[in-house]
Amino acid sequence: MKKKVVALLLAVSLTGLTASCIVSEKKLEDKVQEAIMEEVASTGKTLEVLEFDLNKEGKVRTGVLRGRVNGKEVVYDVSVTDDGDSFDAEWQLRE
């Protein structure tokens, strides 16, 4: 009986940790997307994001943001270094 209770508590704890990581990942993607949109807006243009995904590889995440700047299709290569408390994001417009 004791093993079942411990196993159940462990399963519930892991579920909670997994859910919190998913929320954090989504928040990170949102913040990076906002930063890119703000940079584009500072040039007087508007970025409409069509797709944005980050792939996790340890502390470094890489991905691609696809969108439209004033109607023109654009693709940004994105790299994010996340140390847990803060992150550093870099992006570059593909030519």
Secondary structure, 3 states (H helix, E strand, C coil): CHHHHHHHHHHHHHHHHHHHHHHHHHHHHHHHHHHHHHHHHCCCCCEEEEEEEEEEECCEEEEEEEEEECCEEEEEEEEEEECCCCEEEEEEECC
